[in-house]
Amino acid sequence: MNTKQTAKLTLLPLALLITGSIDSVRCLPGIALFGSSLIFFALFAALFFLLPTGFVSATLTMIDPERGGIFQWSKKAFGKKTAALAIWLQWINTMVWFPTMLSFVAGTAAYLIAPDLANNRIYLVSVIIGVFWLLTIINLRGLKTATLFASWCTLFGMVIPMLGIIILGLIWIAHGHPMHIHFTKDALLPSLNHQNHWVSLTAIMAAYLGIELATVHVSETKHPARTFPRALTLSVTLILVTMILGALSIAVVIPTHSINLVAGTMQTIHYYLNAYHLQLLEPLLIILILIGSLGSMVNWLISPAKGLLQAAEDNFLPAFFCHHNKKQVPSRLLITQAILITLIAAAFVLMPSINASYWLLTDLSTQLYMLMYLILFASAAVLYWRHHLDQSLVSKKNVVPGGRVGFSICCAMGAIGSLVSIVVGFFRPGDIQAGSEWHYFLLMAIGMLVLTAPVALLWWYQSRRLRSFVAHQTSESP
């Protein structure tokens, strides 16, 4: 490989690339649900999850850029079965996440037609299924310009609406208009023994998921050991500032019990634009947000399928799923994803409220992903200290400040943050109508068991293939 041709990313482009893969106006209503205390928990989540994930996965990617990703890392550390579990958790998390993302698209689009549709479950389910199948068909045709398309969509569909919401919120506060939250010491520093405060971590952690995906660009960065930590720090700063200020801009004007998790962003934009007599801008902002949302999903649609394809190629799935079409796309896995999303979308019909179904799927998605992150941090620690890695190579490729000690601290902090998020994810927020605490706990527990259990079939199938192969070899030996 010609490193002079690939190592082109500098500080600012890399920072914007990382920021664009995480930042989203979709996450703002869920974070805003917890008022002023969101500032404390956003910083807590960044320290114990966002930064450790970025630094650790970047180091592992730099050491072996040709065989990166959670499947390869956990396979080297713990073996194929753990790798299959990790990649399954990453894939199934995305399947649960897509309905929430698509419901946001449906709720936003409703403001161009009839805002009341954002509370119509049949409308939401129809849009979720229709848009996902449309994106699947587009990906099946092959998109050589998908990355460029997604980048431009993120720029126009995330940056401009996000800045617009923040500016309108700051103007509102500066003019002394009434607010539904307060910035007192008691409000900013929540009581840590209050269950509902800790539950806010779920929404914030969900907003931070996926930063490890940006590390695929580490090998294409100029002076990565110096540039990546700086870019990561800059991007985390941008993510924190925009998410905190954007969520506060919603919480300032919409009471927490009235925030719609599907259409909360448009609630806020509609409120601000009416207050400032700028209603003519609303259709433009809606279109920009829709463009940004669709652009971000193009790459997310194919990424989990390619991850699961690694497991299929390692005999954890039938050879049927390894099929590529003429555009070199894993077509059968993509179609399987679309069928699964169609079934998951039914949650919006079965749950007692749209907010409840949206929160349940967000919470369940986050829980599954956090289990994968526990495997990631454990694999990183094992690879760093015991297996497969030349320590002199690690020292040269490590982008974590503090060398070996810094890397170990990052792994420990990331594991703690992931574990805390898993624990608090079993508790229902007070403003979400999803039955009793025990009912919600059981829903989460059953959901995690049901969605994780299929990995046992992957293990069984791989063992069966291995036994068959050994038996065949034995029968052919003289």
ChimeraX attribute file (.defattr): number of C-alpha atoms within 10 A of each C-alpha:
attribute: neighborCount
match mode: 1-to-1
recipient: residues
	/A:1	5
	/A:2	6
	/A:3	11
	/A:4	9
	/A:5	8
	/A:6	13
	/A:7	16
	/A:8	15
	/A:9	20
	/A:10	16
	/A:11	19
	/A:12	13
	/A:13	13
	/A:14	25
	/A:15	24
	/A:16	17
	/A:17	17
	/A:18	25
	/A:19	24
	/A:20	25
	/A:21	21
	/A:22	21
	/A:23	25
	/A:24	25
	/A:25	25
	/A:26	26
	/A:27	24
	/A:28	27
	/A:29	28
	/A:30	26
	/A:31	30
	/A:32	32
	/A:33	28
	/A:34	26
	/A:35	24
	/A:36	25
	/A:37	25
	/A:38	27
	/A:39	23
	/A:40	16
	/A:41	25
	/A:42	24
	/A:43	15
	/A:44	16
	/A:45	22
	/A:46	21
	/A:47	17
	/A:48	20
	/A:49	27
	/A:50	24
	/A:51	21
	/A:52	26
	/A:53	27
	/A:54	26
	/A:55	26
	/A:56	25
	/A:57	27
	/A:58	31
	/A:59	26
	/A:60	26
	/A:61	23
	/A:62	24
	/A:63	20
	/A:64	15
	/A:65	17
	/A:66	11
	/A:67	13
	/A:68	17
	/A:69	20
	/A:70	25
	/A:71	25
	/A:72	22
	/A:73	26
	/A:74	27
	/A:75	16
	/A:76	19
	/A:77	22
	/A:78	16
	/A:79	13
	/A:80	19
	/A:81	20
	/A:82	19
	/A:83	25
	/A:84	27
	/A:85	24
	/A:86	27
	/A:87	26
	/A:88	25
	/A:89	25
	/A:90	25
	/A:91	21
	/A:92	20
	/A:93	24
	/A:94	22
	/A:95	21
	/A:96	23
	/A:97	21
	/A:98	22
	/A:99	28
	/A:100	24
	/A:101	21
	/A:102	25
	/A:103	28
	/A:104	28
	/A:105	26
	/A:106	23
	/A:107	28
	/A:108	26
	/A:109	22
	/A:110	21
	/A:111	19
	/A:112	13
	/A:113	9
	/A:114	10
	/A:115	16
	/A:116	10
	/A:117	17
	/A:118	24
	/A:119	17
	/A:120	15
	/A:121	20
	/A:122	14
	/A:123	15
	/A:124	27
	/A:125	21
	/A:126	14
	/A:127	20
	/A:128	25
	/A:129	21
	/A:130	15
	/A:131	15
	/A:132	23
	/A:133	19
	/A:134	12
	/A:135	17
	/A:136	19
	/A:137	15
	/A:138	12
	/A:139	21
	/A:140	21
	/A:141	14
	/A:142	14
	/A:143	14
	/A:144	10
	/A:145	8
	/A:146	14
	/A:147	14
	/A:148	11
	/A:149	17
	/A:150	22
	/A:151	18
	/A:152	16
	/A:153	22
	/A:154	26
	/A:155	17
	/A:156	17
	/A:157	26
	/A:158	24
	/A:159	20
	/A:160	15
	/A:161	23
	/A:162	24
	/A:163	15
	/A:164	14
	/A:165	24
	/A:166	21
	/A:167	14
	/A:168	18
	/A:169	23
	/A:170	15
	/A:171	13
	/A:172	19
	/A:173	14
	/A:174	9
	/A:175	8
	/A:176	8
	/A:177	10
	/A:178	10
	/A:179	14
	/A:180	13
	/A:181	18
	/A:182	14
	/A:183	11
	/A:184	9
	/A:185	10
	/A:186	11
	/A:187	16
	/A:188	16
	/A:189	15
	/A:190	18
	/A:191	13
	/A:192	9
	/A:193	8
	/A:194	9
	/A:195	14
	/A:196	18
	/A:197	20
	/A:198	23
	/A:199	22
	/A:200	25
	/A:201	26
	/A:202	29
	/A:203	26
	/A:204	26
	/A:205	25
	/A:206	23
	/A:207	25
	/A:208	24
	/A:209	20
	/A:210	18
	/A:211	23
	/A:212	23
	/A:213	18
	/A:214	20
	/A:215	27
	/A:216	16
	/A:217	21
	/A:218	25
	/A:219	21
	/A:220	20
	/A:221	20
	/A:222	18
	/A:223	15
	/A:224	24
	/A:225	19
	/A:226	14
	/A:227	20
	/A:228	27
	/A:229	20
	/A:230	17
	/A:231	22
	/A:232	25
	/A:233	16
	/A:234	19
	/A:235	22
	/A:236	24
	/A:237	15
	/A:238	18
	/A:239	22
	/A:240	20
	/A:241	15
	/A:242	21
	/A:243	26
	/A:244	22
	/A:245	22
	/A:246	29
	/A:247	30
	/A:248	28
	/A:249	29
	/A:250	30
	/A:251	28
	/A:252	23
	/A:253	21
	/A:254	22
	/A:255	15
	/A:256	19
	/A:257	11
	/A:258	12
	/A:259	22
	/A:260	22
	/A:261	26
	/A:262	29
	/A:263	24
	/A:264	28
	/A:265	31
	/A:266	27
	/A:267	21
	/A:268	23
	/A:269	23
	/A:270	16
	/A:271	16
	/A:272	22
	/A:273	16
	/A:274	13
	/A:275	11
	/A:276	10
	/A:277	10
	/A:278	11
	/A:279	15
	/A:280	10
	/A:281	12
	/A:282	18
	/A:283	13
	/A:284	13
	/A:285	20
	/A:286	22
	/A:287	16
	/A:288	20
	/A:289	30
	/A:290	19
	/A:291	20
	/A:292	28
	/A:293	23
	/A:294	21
	/A:295	22
	/A:296	25
	/A:297	17
	/A:298	20
	/A:299	17
	/A:300	14
	/A:301	20
	/A:302	20
	/A:303	16
	/A:304	21
	/A:305	23
	/A:306	17
	/A:307	18
	/A:308	26
	/A:309	20
	/A:310	18
	/A:311	23
	/A:312	21
	/A:313	13
	/A:314	14
	/A:315	19
	/A:316	24
	/A:317	21
	/A:318	14
	/A:319	11
	/A:320	10
	/A:321	18
	/A:322	20
	/A:323	15
	/A:324	14
	/A:325	12
	/A:326	11
	/A:327	13
	/A:328	11
	/A:329	20
	/A:330	21
	/A:331	23
	/A:332	17
	/A:333	22
	/A:334	23
	/A:335	16
	/A:336	13
	/A:337	22
	/A:338	22
	/A:339	14
	/A:340	14
	/A:341	21
	/A:342	19
	/A:343	10
	/A:344	19
	/A:345	25
	/A:346	18
	/A:347	19
	/A:348	24
	/A:349	15
	/A:350	11
	/A:351	17
	/A:352	13
	/A:353	17
	/A:354	25
	/A:355	21
	/A:356	22
	/A:357	25
	/A:358	25
	/A:359	23
	/A:360	25
	/A:361	24
	/A:362	24
	/A:363	28
	/A:364	26
	/A:365	26
	/A:366	28
	/A:367	27
	/A:368	25
	/A:369	27
	/A:370	27
	/A:371	19
	/A:372	23
	/A:373	25
	/A:374	20
	/A:375	22
	/A:376	27
	/A:377	26
	/A:378	20
	/A:379	24
	/A:380	25
	/A:381	20
	/A:382	18
	/A:383	21
	/A:384	20
	/A:385	14
	/A:386	11
	/A:387	15
	/A:388	11
	/A:389	16
	/A:390	13
	/A:391	15
	/A:392	8
	/A:393	10
	/A:394	19
	/A:395	14
	/A:396	13
	/A:397	19
	/A:398	23
	/A:399	27
	/A:400	26
	/A:401	14
	/A:402	12
	/A:403	15
	/A:404	16
	/A:405	10
	/A:406	17
	/A:407	22
	/A:408	20
	/A:409	16
	/A:410	27
	/A:411	25
	/A:412	19
	/A:413	19
	/A:414	29
	/A:415	24
	/A:416	16
	/A:417	24
	/A:418	24
	/A:419	17
	/A:420	16
	/A:421	27
	/A:422	21
	/A:423	13
	/A:424	20
	/A:425	24
	/A:426	21
	/A:427	19
	/A:428	26
	/A:429	23
	/A:430	13
	/A:431	15
	/A:432	17
	/A:433	17
	/A:434	21
	/A:435	14
	/A:436	10
	/A:437	14
	/A:438	12
	/A:439	12
	/A:440	19
	/A:441	16
	/A:442	13
	/A:443	17
	/A:444	21
	/A:445	13
	/A:446	12
	/A:447	17
	/A:448	16
	/A:449	12
	/A:450	10
	/A:451	16
	/A:452	16
	/A:453	12
	/A:454	14
	/A:455	19
	/A:456	13
	/A:457	12
	/A:458	21
	/A:459	19
	/A:460	15
	/A:461	16
	/A:462	22
	/A:463	15
	/A:464	14
	/A:465	16
	/A:466	13
	/A:467	12
	/A:468	12
	/A:469	12
	/A:470	12
	/A:471	11
	/A:472	11
	/A:473	10
	/A:474	10
	/A:475	9
	/A:476	8
	/A:477	6
	/A:478	4
